[in-house]
Amino acid sequence: MGEKKDWGKLVRRFESLMRLKYFPVGLKMFEDKSELAKVPFLRRPGHKGTLCQLIGLVRSFDWTVGADVDDFLFATCPSILGLCEVPETHRNGTFRNIVWAATKEDGRKMEASIPRISTGKYEAVAMAPLAYDAFEPDMVLIYANPAQMMLLINSLQFSRYEVMRFHCVGESSCSDALARCFNTGKPSLGIPCYGERRYGHVQDEDLAMALPAGLMEKALHGMEALYRRGIRYPISYAGAQADIEPQIPVSYKKLDEVMAKARGKGSPLLVGITGGIACGKTTVSAMLEKLGVPLIDFDLIARRVVEPGTDALAKIVEYFGKQLLMADGKLDRKMLSEVVFRDLEKRKKLESFTHPPIYEEFFRQVAAITSEDPRAIIQVAVPLLIESNLCYLFDTVVVVHISAAEQARRLARRDDITLEAAENILKAQLPIESKKPFAGFLIDNEGELETTRKQVEALRDELEKLRSGKQG
């Protein structure tokens, strides 16, 4: 059994980033309809109705609802959920021929194209606002406008990219989202049909997406990463007739220039080293350095660029105030961290002061190393490499990791704080599991130092192969 998700916390963050006007709907299929009685605050329909009505009650009225086959007006809806078989009058095209198809043959083709959950296993369905944590859902159903849906798709594609393919069966298109997602285990986007608009209060601008509940965290992490990179909803307009060059990210316009600086005076292999707090990134970097791999430490650079007398410190004080200075004129880094900790806008402002000189020093150190060895393997330790969107600078990324439980224990010992305080610090950071997909190499630092050392030695050999492949 995995750790139970805090759906309320996840949904609140999700809603704030997408700015949804409807409640995300959690949906669960039950093999025994008697299980509905165990769902807190569940309401049963007082009359026979449609699936889109039930969904509307949840996403708009924030009700928790449940139904079995006898609660539906006719077989179309429960057959999509696998609660009953498709009647012969549907299979032969008669039902669709009444309105939606020119001939019975067209109706038969339409009916056959509609995805359905297999019958014989489930007897009931329950739906509730996901934030209420009424049950562990099979799927999450989200209604949003096209711009919001594009953001959600971008978020799901952010890591472990794959093309998303969507379908439209026409009327009964709730099946495109619900049944297709349930059957394939992949997100499925649907254009709500006439019935959903007439009976379920779906608006003209709404689209519907069902995604497996297990992908909600992936979507949220992708959305948070995109937010940090300036991709947000609502989308601000640059203007079709405006000169948009000033609004294009500098990294887009000067990519070739930046990459040339990052290569210094040769063709080095740049290796990004990162991990979570107290995971042992410094230990691994030191081991690599002893094996002859020069180190550039972003943490050290970040401290140097805000020393007294630097331009970056002057800008920080001007913007945030003199209260951030200690008696000796040095920056109170702890106080500054508390100021920007939960405020992304202030953090971005701080980065606008510190990042340019950090990068320039990074480029300078690369140039110094490559002037002596143009083919050097250079490790660059960056604590927030993933969060700062710096993967593009490196030929490969190494993520040093340990389990979340051990990470909390080590942090508590290192900083002489309680385990609870350490766990709270980790909750506010990008989980180490979310960093692993960015890695070309993983170093498991959970065990003895000697075990880690052997992994680092093997890594050194792999980096040599990479260098040969790149430069040979």
N, C-alpha and C positions, 0 to 999 in steps of 0.2 A: 504493500500500500504506500503510495506517495503521500507527501505532506499535503493536507487539505488547503486549498487556496482560500485566501481572504478575498472573496469576490467583491465585497463592498468596497474595499480599498482600491482594487484594480479597476472597477467600473467607474468610480469617482474620477480617477486620473484619466481614464479613457474618454469619459464624457467631456471633461474639461478641454482636452486636446481636440476632439472632433466637434465639440459644441453641438451635441445632438439635441434634438427637440423631442425625441421619443426615448423611452426606456429600452435598453438592450434586453432582449427576451431570452431567458434560459428555457430550453425545452428538454424534456426527459420522457423517454418511452418506458412503460412498465409492462412486464410480462404478466403480472397479476393485477387486475383492476382494483382489488381490495387495497393495494398499496396506496391508492389515492387518498385514503382516509388518514394516512400518516403525514401528509404534506400540510404544514402549518398554514392556517388562514385560507385554505383552498375553497373556492366556490364552484359549485356545479351549475351548469346552465339550467334555467327554469323552463326552458322550451327547446325544441329542436332547432339547430342552427347550422352555421357553416364554420369551417376552419378559420377563414379570414376574420370572422366576427370574434372568435376566441382570441386570436392574435391581437386584434384591435383593442380588446379589453385590457390586455396586459401592457402593450406598448404605450397606450394613451391614458388608460384609467389606472394604471399600476395595480391591477388585480392579479391574484394568483388563481388560475383556473385549471380544471381538469375535465376530461371527457372520455367516455368509451363509445363504442360503435352506436349505441342506442341514443346518444345525445345529438347525432347528426341528422340533418334533414333528408339527405339521400346519400347514396353510396359513393359519390364522387370524392368527397373529402376523406372519409375514413379509409377508402381504398388506397389513397396516396400514402397514408400513414401505416398501411399494412394491417389495419384493424379488421378488414373484411376483404373478400374477393371482389373482383370487378364483375358486375353483372353482365349477362349475355347481351342485354340491350345496349350496354356501353361497348363491349368488345366488338360487336358487329357493326358499329358506327351509327346506330339509330339515334342514340342520345345526342351526339355531336351534330348530327344532321338536322336536328330541330332548329338550331340557330347558327352554329359556328362553322359548318362545313356544307359545301354545295351538294355533295352526294354522300351516300352511306359509305362508299369506298374511301372518300376523303375523311369522313368521320372515323372510319376504322383505322386509317393510317395515323390520324391525330391521337386517338386513344392509345394506340400501340406505342407512340413516341413518348408518352408521359412517364417519367421515372416514378417508381413506387418503392416503398419499403416492403420487403417480402412479408407475406402473410404467414400466420401460424405461430408467430413468436410473441407478439405484443397484443395486449388487451386494452391498453389505455394510454393516454398522453396527459402530461401536466406541463403547464407553462407559467412562468413567474418572472417579474423583473429580476434580472441577474443579480442586482445589488442586494436583494433580500436574502440570498443564500438559502433558499427554501429547500434545495436539493442539489446534488452534484449533476449538472446538466450534461446531456449528450452533445448538444449543439447550442450555439448562440445565434439569434436572429436579430439583425440590425437593419433599421430603416433609416435612410439618409438620402441627401440629394447627390447628384452626380459628382460635384466637386469633393464632397466628403468621402464618397465611395472611392474616388481616385486616390485620395490620401490613404484610405484604408488598404487599398491594393498595393500602393507603393510601400506601405509599412510592412505588409506581409512578404513582399518581395525583397525587402532590404537585405536580409541575410538568407543564405541558401536559396538563391534566386531560382525561380522557375516561371515559365509563361503560364498565365491563367487563361483557361478556356471556358467560356460561358455559353449558355444555350437559351433558346426561347421556344417553348412549345406552343405559345399563344395563350388561349384561355386555360385556366388551371395552372398558371405559371408559378403558383406557390410551390409546385412540385420541383420547379427548376432550382429553387433555393433549398428547400427542406429535404426532399427525398434524395436529390442528387448529392447533396453534401453528406447525408447520412450513409449513402451507399458507397461513395467514393472515398470518404475521409478527407476531402479537400474543400476549400472555400468555394461557394457557388453563388454567383450573382444572378438575380432575376429582375425582369421588368414586370412590376405588378400588373395583373390583368384587370379586365373590366370588373369582374366580380369583386376583387379586392378593393377597388375604388367605390363600387356601389354599396357593398355590404360591410367592408372593413375599415372605412374612413381613410384609406390611403389617398394621399394627395398627388396631384399631377406630377410634381417634381420628385416624388419619392422613388428610390430603388430599394430593393431588399437583398441582403446578403446573409446566408447562413454559413457559419464556419464551425468546425469542430471546437468544442470548448477548450481543448488542449492547445489551440493556436492563439488564444486570446493574449497570453503573456508575450508570445512572439510578436503579435501585432502591436502591442503596447510598447515593447522595447524598440521596435522599428520606428514607431511614431515619435517616441521621445528622441531617438537619434536624429530623425529628420527635423524635429523641432529645433534641436541644437544647431542644425545646419541651415536654418532659416526657412524650412518648408513647413508652412502652418496654414490652418484654416481659421478665419476666412482668408482667401487669397487676395492680396492687394493687387490693384491694377497698375501696370506700367503704362498702358495707353498705346493703342494701335498706331497712332501718328506721332508718338513721342520719340525722342532720342533716348533709347533704353541702355546705351553703353554704360553710363554711370551706375546703372542698377544691376548689371551683370556681375556676379561674384569675381573678385580679383583673381582667385585661384583658377577660374575658367579662362580668363583672358591672358594670364601670364604663366600658364602651366608649363610651357616649354622652358621659360626662363627659370622658374622655380626648380624644375627637375635638373636643369643644367647646373644650378648652384648646388643642388643636393649631391651631385656626382663629383664635385670638386675638380681636381686636376687629373682625373683618370677615369677608370671604370670600376669603382669599388662595388662590393656586395654589401648593401646596407641592410642590416638586420634589426628590426624593432623588437625590443624586449619589454614586455609588460606583464601585468597580472593584477591581482587585487591587493588591497592593503594587508600586510602581514603574511603574504603568501611566499615570500622569500625571493623576490625579484633581485634584490641587491646581492643575495648569496649566489644566485646563479650567474649574475653579471661578473662578480668577483672571480668565480671559477673559470668563466670563459676568458677573462682578462689574463689569468695565470697561464692559460693555454695559448697566449699570444694574440688574442683578439682585442684590439684597442677599443676603449669605451668612451662614449660621449654620454654624459648624464644630464638629462633635461632638468632634473631636480636641482642640481648644482647651478646650472645656467639660470634657472628661474630665480634662484636666490641672489645671484650676482647682479641681475639686471634691475633689481629693486634696492640695491644698496644706496646709502646716502650719497647724494650728488648725481644720481642717474636721472635721465630724462623721464624714464618710466615712473619712478617714485614721485617726481614732481607732479606728473599728470594724475597719479592716484590720489595724492593729497589734495590737489585742486578740486577733484571731482567728489571724493568721499569725505574729505575733511581732515584737519590736523589731529583729531582724536585718535587716528590710526597710527600715530607716531609714538614711540616709546621715548623715555627721557634722554636716551643717547642718540636720538634722531633716526633710529632704525625703524623699519616697518614692523608693526605688530601683526604678524602673519595670522595668528590665531584669531584675533579680532576681525581681520579682513575676511577670513574664511567664514566666520559666523554671519557677516553682513551679506555675503554673496551665496551662502550655502543653499538657500531655498528660493533664490530670486534669479531666474535665468537671464533676465534683462540686465541686472547689475553684473552678473558674471560675464556676460558678453561684453559689457563696457570695460570691465577689468581686463579681459583678454585683448581688447583693442589697444590697450596701453602696453601690455607685457609681451604679447606674441611676436610683434615685429622684431624687437631686439633679441628675443629668444632665438628666433629663426636665423637672424643674421649671425649670432654667435655660433649656432649649430653649423651654418654654412662655412664659417671661418675655420672651425675645428676640423670639418671634413676636408677642406682645402689643405690644411696643415698636414693631415695624415696622408692624403693622397699625393702630396708633393714629394713625400719620401717613398711611398709605396702605392703607385697608381692602381694596383689590383688588390688592395687591402680588403679584408673582411672587417667591417666596422659594425660593432654593436652599439645601438642607441637605446638607452634605457629611458622609457617614457611612461610614467605612472598612469596617465590618462590618455594613452595613445588611441584607444578605441573611442573614448568619449570625445576626444578632440578632432576626430576625423583625419588622422594622420597616416592611415594605412597606405595611402597612395604614394607616400614618400619612400617606402621600403620595398626591397625585393622579396622579403618574407617577414613574417611576424612570429615571435615566440611568446607563448602565453604560459607563465608559471602559475600553477594552480594547486590548491588543496581543497579539502571538503569545507563546506560552510561552517560546520561545527568546529573543526580544527582551526579554521580562520578566526572565529570568534575567541576561542581559547588563547591562541597566540597573541591576538591583539590585546586581550585583557591583561596578559602577562607583560607584554611589551610596554604598554602605557600605564600599567598599574591602575586599572579601572575594573569595575565589576563586569561579570560576564553579560549581564543584562545591558549595561551601557555599551559594551562592544557590539552586541547583537543589534542594538538600535543604530549604531554608526553604520554597520554593514547594510541594514535595510535601506538606508538613504543613498547607497551607492549602486552602480551597475553590478549585478551579480556576476560572479566569476564564470558561471555557466553560460552567461550571455556573451562572454568574450571568447569562448572556445571556438565558435564558428569562424572567427577571423584569423585563427592561427594556422600558420604553415607547419609549426611544430609545437608540441605540448611537452612541458616538463612537469612531472608529478613530484612535488616537493613534500608530500605527506610523510614520507618515511625517514629513514636514517640519512645523514649527510652523505655517506658513501654511496647510497643508492642514487641520490641526486647527482653526485659527481660522475657516476658511470653514464647517466643520461646526458650530462653536459658533454662528456667526452665523445659520446655517440653523435651528439648534435654538432660538435666541431667537425667531425668527419663528414656529416651530411652537408654542412655549409661549404666545405671544400669542394664537394661534388657539384653543388649549385654554382659556385664560382667558376669551376672548370666549364660547366655547361653554358654559363652566360658569356664567358670571355673566350672560350675555345672555339 
